[in-house]
């Protein structure tokens, strides 16, 4: 009997040793594979523009807590904005050597306060705090800020904050953690204390996760949080590749990256690109993924009904967040009768996911679906005409908008940088040696002129598909698959927010 027990124990030990050993090998290989997919060809062998650079990938001296004075006390918001702008001017000098361009970019990525409408007589009825996403900047929330600040008779005092590690160079993300982001959000809410007694917190992606975390996991703020507006909330992406749930998972994954990078400085980066977007980083470090997953895990670990109304807007085809998890979160925990869900989806997606969406959409007083634009089509039952439409969210100028995606929700079509005729397009799927023609054909003209990849290259000329492309669509020779960076149905989102924030 003892022999059998020993054999079984030995067998179990062997089994778990094998599991752990295979996990280590898998994570090391995964790290190498991710690097090989995302950037090693460019980083290790490709053009200098796509390689690790101390100008872009080494942290600057940008203060991590610009809202605190020398004694550790919180500054007034106006002083924080002014001090942050000064620090941004210094931190961006390497990537923005021209002082005129740098000043313009600092103005766009810095935190800000929108002036109250003259009809308010200088008295705000409530505050609105805008929180951008991971690798973004307050510029991403700029259109929403203007929309909310100009709502007639609302008298909303709107402010945006800059999360630590953002607005400068990608390297600054290497020295922050999720607690620094949490501290910034708390400061943002409490900066309204001398002006209003309630604040609506509007978060996008990571910003939405931080907003939920503030309500569920932190002590109450003064002033109180009156409502949450969650745009493309990152509340479940950790179930796609949950390496943080494996003991030492990230460390082993980082080892795989280091092995593939030859233990050079590229080892810290999931992606290295030219970083031509002044408002959003293109290069992305592994540590930021770790922090995001940690934050999401802690936010959803102890869920409970949210004590305030929630407005959630989600693009069904979003490839960054887990949309099903976001919808489930709304259904289970946004229990206020005043909560609202705006689901934006192509008609074909509504048809394909009817089993998932139909039960949720039965709550017609709280749930609305938008399945197209120009003319706008609403309702969660896919229309026959919509199913036949090749460009349900619009087209023109050789581009077809097939669906919305993660980058699109908070940005208006007229945005000068990310909008329909903007100066920047997200073409990173083609940003590697051997695909320069498609990258340059995808890029907007100002972006193409600034890119080292496009010098001496004849851009590909083909039709453009705007949306949330799959890897298979990106591999196809035509049309060019471009990630959509503006929301064709932005007016519908603005209308829903105006009704919610009444």
WOSUL-V518681 format. One record per residue. N is the residue number from 0. RES is the residue in one letter. OMEGA is omega in degrees with one decimal (* if undefined). Layout:
N/RES/OMEGA
N/RES/OMEGA
//
This chain:
0/X/178.7
1/X/-179.8
2/X/179.2
3/X/179.6
4/X/179.1
5/X/179.9
6/X/179.0
7/X/178.6
8/X/178.3
9/X/179.6
10/X/178.9
11/X/178.7
12/X/178.9
13/X/-179.8
14/X/-177.5
15/X/175.5
16/X/179.4
17/X/179.5
18/X/-179.5
19/X/179.6
20/X/178.6
21/X/178.3
22/X/178.5
23/X/-179.5
24/X/-178.3
25/X/-178.9
26/X/176.3
27/X/178.2
28/X/179.8
29/X/177.8
30/X/179.1
31/X/-179.5
32/X/178.4
33/X/179.1
34/X/-178.9
35/X/178.6
36/X/-169.6
37/X/-176.9
38/X/-172.7
39/X/-179.9
40/X/179.3
41/X/-174.6
42/X/-171.8
43/X/-174.9
44/X/-168.8
45/X/-177.4
46/X/-179.1
47/X/-178.0
48/X/-178.0
49/X/179.7
50/X/178.0
51/X/-178.6
52/X/177.7
53/X/179.4
54/X/-176.0
55/X/-166.8
56/X/172.2
57/X/-179.0
58/X/175.4
59/X/177.1
60/X/179.2
61/X/179.4
62/X/179.4
63/X/179.8
64/X/-177.8
65/X/179.6
66/X/179.3
67/X/177.3
68/X/-174.7
69/X/-179.6
70/X/-177.4
71/X/178.6
72/X/-179.8
73/X/178.2
74/X/167.7
75/X/-174.6
76/X/-178.3
77/X/179.0
78/X/177.1
79/X/178.9
80/X/-178.2
81/X/-179.5
82/X/178.8
83/X/178.3
84/X/178.6
85/X/180.0
86/X/178.0
87/X/178.1
88/X/180.0
89/X/-174.6
90/X/-177.4
91/X/-175.5
92/X/-178.6
93/X/-178.5
94/X/177.8
95/X/-175.2
96/X/178.9
97/X/-173.9
98/X/179.8
99/X/177.9
100/X/-179.2
101/X/179.7
102/X/178.6
103/X/-178.7
104/X/177.9
105/X/178.7
106/X/-175.8
107/X/-176.6
108/X/-177.6
109/X/171.9
110/X/-178.4
111/X/172.6
112/X/177.0
113/X/179.5
114/X/174.7
115/X/175.9
116/X/-178.0
117/X/-178.5
118/X/-178.6
119/X/179.8
120/X/178.9
121/X/-177.9
122/X/179.0
123/X/177.6
124/X/179.5
125/X/176.5
126/X/173.9
127/X/177.3
128/X/179.4
129/X/-178.7
130/X/-176.8
131/X/-176.7
132/X/-179.0
133/X/-177.7
134/X/179.2
135/X/175.2
136/X/177.4
137/X/178.5
138/X/-179.9
139/X/-176.7
140/X/-172.9
141/X/179.9
142/X/178.5
143/X/179.3
144/X/179.1
145/X/179.0
146/X/-176.1
147/X/-179.0
148/X/-177.3
149/X/175.7
150/X/-176.3
151/X/173.5
152/X/178.6
153/X/-179.2
154/X/178.7
155/X/175.7
156/X/-171.0
157/X/176.7
158/X/172.4
159/X/177.4
160/X/175.2
161/X/179.0
162/X/178.6
163/X/-179.4
164/X/-175.1
165/X/174.7
166/X/-175.9
167/X/176.5
168/X/-178.5
169/X/-179.4
170/X/-179.6
171/X/175.7
172/X/-178.6
173/X/-172.8
174/X/177.7
175/X/173.2
176/X/-175.1
177/X/179.7
178/X/174.8
179/X/177.3
180/X/179.0
181/X/-179.4
182/X/179.3
183/X/-179.5
184/X/177.9
185/X/177.3
186/X/-177.9
187/X/179.7
188/X/-174.7
189/X/176.1
190/X/179.8
191/X/-167.6
192/X/-177.2
193/X/-176.2
194/X/-174.7
195/X/178.0
196/X/176.3
197/X/-176.5
198/X/170.8
199/X/-177.5
200/X/-177.7
201/X/-178.7
202/X/178.5
203/X/176.4
204/X/175.2
205/X/179.2
206/X/177.6
207/X/177.0
208/X/178.5
209/X/178.9
210/X/178.1
211/X/179.5
212/X/180.0
213/X/-176.9
214/X/-173.7
215/X/-167.5
216/X/-176.7
217/X/177.4
218/X/-178.0
219/X/179.8
220/X/171.3
221/X/5.4
222/X/-176.8
223/X/173.5
224/X/-175.9
225/X/-179.8
226/X/176.1
227/X/171.3
228/X/-173.2
229/X/-179.1
230/X/-177.5
231/X/-173.6
232/X/177.0
233/X/-175.7
234/X/-178.7
235/X/-178.4
236/X/-177.3
237/X/-179.4
238/X/178.5
239/X/177.4
240/X/-169.2
241/X/-176.9
242/X/179.4
243/X/179.3
244/X/177.1
245/X/178.9
246/X/-179.7
247/X/-176.0
248/X/-178.8
249/X/179.6
250/X/179.0
251/X/178.1
252/X/177.3
253/X/176.2
254/X/176.3
255/X/176.9
256/X/-179.8
257/X/179.1
258/X/-179.0
259/X/-178.3
260/X/-178.6
261/X/178.5
262/X/174.0
263/X/-177.0
264/X/178.3
265/X/-173.8
266/X/-177.4
267/X/-168.3
268/X/172.4
269/X/-179.2
270/X/173.8
271/X/-180.0
272/X/-175.4
273/X/-177.5
274/X/179.8
275/X/-179.1
276/X/-176.9
277/X/-172.0
278/X/-177.1
279/X/179.1
280/X/170.9
281/X/174.8
282/X/-173.2
283/X/-178.3
284/X/178.6
285/X/-175.1
286/X/179.7
287/X/175.3
288/X/178.6
289/X/-178.8
290/X/179.0
291/X/-179.4
292/X/176.4
293/X/-179.6
294/X/179.1
295/X/-179.5
296/X/-179.9
297/X/-178.6
298/X/-176.4
299/X/-177.3
300/X/-178.1
301/X/-176.6
302/X/175.5
303/X/-179.5
304/X/178.4
305/X/-172.8
306/X/-178.2
307/X/177.6
308/X/-178.7
309/X/169.5
310/X/179.5
311/X/175.1
312/X/-175.5
313/X/169.2
314/X/-174.1
315/X/-176.9
316/X/-179.3
317/X/-178.1
318/X/-177.7
319/X/180.0
320/X/174.1
321/X/-175.0
322/X/179.1
323/X/178.2
324/X/179.1
325/X/179.5
326/X/177.8
327/X/178.2
328/X/179.3
329/X/-175.8
330/X/-174.5
331/X/-166.7
332/X/175.7
333/X/-167.6
334/X/-179.7
335/X/176.1
336/X/178.6
337/X/177.9
338/X/-178.3
339/X/175.1
340/X/175.4
341/X/-178.9
342/X/179.6
343/X/-173.5
344/X/172.2
345/X/-179.1
346/X/180.0
347/X/178.5
348/X/177.1
349/X/179.4
350/X/-176.9
351/X/-176.2
352/X/-175.9
353/X/-178.0
354/X/-179.2
355/X/-171.5
356/X/-174.5
357/X/179.4
358/X/178.3
359/X/-176.5
360/X/177.4
361/X/176.2
362/X/-170.1
363/X/178.9
364/X/-176.6
365/X/-173.1
366/X/175.9
367/X/177.6
368/X/174.4
369/X/-174.9
370/X/176.3
371/X/179.5
372/X/173.2
373/X/-4.5
374/X/-176.7
375/X/177.6
376/X/180.0
377/X/-179.3
378/X/-176.2
379/X/173.2
380/X/-176.9
381/X/179.5
382/X/-178.6
383/X/-180.0
384/X/179.7
385/X/-180.0
386/X/-179.6
387/X/-176.1
388/X/179.6
389/X/-179.9
390/X/-171.9
391/X/-179.7
392/X/173.4
393/X/-179.7
394/X/-179.0
395/X/-180.0
396/X/176.8
397/X/-179.2
398/X/178.8
399/X/179.2
400/X/-173.5
401/X/177.1
402/X/175.4
403/X/-179.6
404/X/-170.7
405/X/-174.3
406/X/-166.4
407/X/-162.2
408/X/-171.0
409/X/-171.0
410/X/180.0
411/X/179.9
412/X/-178.3
413/X/179.3
414/X/-174.3
415/X/-178.0
416/X/-176.7
417/X/-171.7
418/X/-174.8
419/X/178.0
420/X/-174.0
421/X/-176.0
422/X/-177.0
423/X/171.7
424/X/177.9
425/X/-175.1
426/X/-170.7
427/X/177.8
428/X/-178.0
429/X/-173.7
430/X/175.8
431/X/-177.8
432/X/179.9
433/X/-179.7
434/X/-176.4
435/X/-177.0
436/X/179.6
437/X/176.6
438/X/-177.2
439/X/174.3
440/X/178.8
441/X/-173.1
442/X/173.2
443/X/-175.9
444/X/179.4
445/X/178.9
446/X/179.5
447/X/-179.2
448/X/-177.6
449/X/-173.3
450/X/174.8
451/X/179.9
452/X/-172.9
453/X/-179.1
454/X/-179.3
455/X/-178.2
456/X/175.0
457/X/-176.6
458/X/173.9
459/X/178.3
460/X/179.4
461/X/179.3
462/X/-174.8
463/X/175.5
464/X/179.2
465/X/179.4
466/X/177.0
467/X/-169.5
468/X/172.6
469/X/179.0
470/X/178.4
471/X/178.5
472/X/178.9
473/X/179.5
474/X/-179.0
475/X/-177.6
476/X/178.8
477/X/-6.2
478/X/173.3
479/X/-178.3
480/X/-173.8
481/X/176.9
482/X/-178.5
483/X/-178.1
484/X/175.6
485/X/-174.2
486/X/178.2
487/X/178.8
488/X/-178.4
489/X/-178.9
490/X/178.0
491/X/175.4
492/X/179.8
493/X/178.5
494/X/178.6
495/X/178.1
496/X/179.0
497/X/179.1
498/X/-178.3
499/X/-175.7
500/X/-177.1
501/X/*
//
